[in-house]
Amino acid sequence: MTARPIAYIDEKNCIGCTICIDVCPFDAIIGAQNFSHRVNFKECPGCKICITKCPTDCIKIKNIKEDKSHIKEKVKYNFERRKLRVENTKKNYLNSIENQLKKII
């Protein structure tokens, strides 16, 4: 078993801004606005994107001992899942605006 990198959020310094959640393309960060966030270790590939965006520098990279063989498939799945969720959110938003306009007009 080898070590693999993952993001780790120091919850004492997390302000709950949700920037890391928005930039994570793998849906590996869990949390709600104004509450501290956590990283789902099984979903995080250690890409470091969240580290550069964090305004409080509370995200660090740690190495955990875990087999890397399955991570590629999981990352691909999570990336596609997030992409679909973002597309569906946009569709729902546009549908909501159309319905509101129909009611007004």
Beta strands, then each sheet from edge to edge (+ up, - down):
strand 1: 3-9
strand 2: 29-30
strand 3: 38-39
strand 4: 59-65
sheet 1: 1+ 4-
sheet 2: 2+ 3-
end
